[in-house]
C-alpha cells in the first residue's frame, strides 16, 4: 500500500497534514525536531512553487488567447475595423473594376489565375468525415476531407459557425482542410460548423458538423460529448 499519494499536489497536502502532527512529539516517533522543521520549510517551499506554477499556467493561457485574438483581428477585422483579408479583397475588386492588372504589382501580391471559359471546371466537392480535437486552452481544431475534381487548384474553405442557437457567422477562410477555432465564446454548450469548398469558378455543397460539450466552455477539463455530421 502506498502511503504518500502519487500526484505532486496531493503529496504537498499529505505533508501539510502530517508535519504538524509529527512536530508535536518528534522523538516519540523516531524523528528529531530539526528534521521536522526542515521538512516543514520544504513543504512551504513546494506549496509556494505550486501556486506560482498555477498562476504562470493561467497567465500563459490568457496570453495565448490574447495573441490568437490579436492575429485574428489583424487578419479578419471586426467591430468597425477592416482586417487585412478584407483589404486584399478590396485590392482585387479595384483591379477588376478598373481593368488595371498593375494594381497587383503595386500591392506586391500575386494576381489571380486567369479563369477558363465559364463552366469549364467542375465545382469543388463537399466536405465530409469531420474530426475535432480539443486543446488544453479550449481551442477546437477541426479537420475534414473533401474530394475535389482532378486537375483543379485554388480551392479554399469557408467556415461558418453557430453557437447555442445563435446566428451563423463567418469565422475563417483557409486554404487547407483544417481550421483552428480559438474564438469560441465562454459558456458555449454547442457549436454547429458549416464548411464550404470554394473556387473562382464556383462553390460546392455545405458540409456541416455539430459539437456538443460535456460542460460549459471553456474549461480544460471538459470533453467533447457528441459529434456528428449534419450535412
HELIX and SHEET records of a PDB file:
HELIX    1   1 UNK A    8  UNK A   24  1                                  17    
HELIX    2   2 UNK A   26  UNK A   29  5                                   4    
HELIX    3   3 UNK A   33  UNK A   76  1                                  44    
HELIX    4   4 UNK A   84  UNK A   98  1                                  15    
HELIX    5   5 UNK A  102  UNK A  106  1                                   5    
SHEET    1   A 2 UNK A  77  UNK A  78  0                                        
SHEET    2   A 2 UNK A  81  UNK A  82 -1                                        
SHEET    1   B 3 UNK A 128  UNK A 134  0                                        
SHEET    2   B 3 UNK A 140  UNK A 145 -1                                        
SHEET    3   B 3 UNK A 178  UNK A 181 -1                                        
SHEET    1   C 5 UNK A 169  UNK A 174  0                                        
SHEET    2   C 5 UNK A 156  UNK A 163 -1                                        
SHEET    3   C 5 UNK A 190  UNK A 199 -1                                        
SHEET    4   C 5 UNK A 202  UNK A 213 -1                                        
SHEET    5   C 5 UNK A 224  UNK A 229 -1                                        
END                                                                             
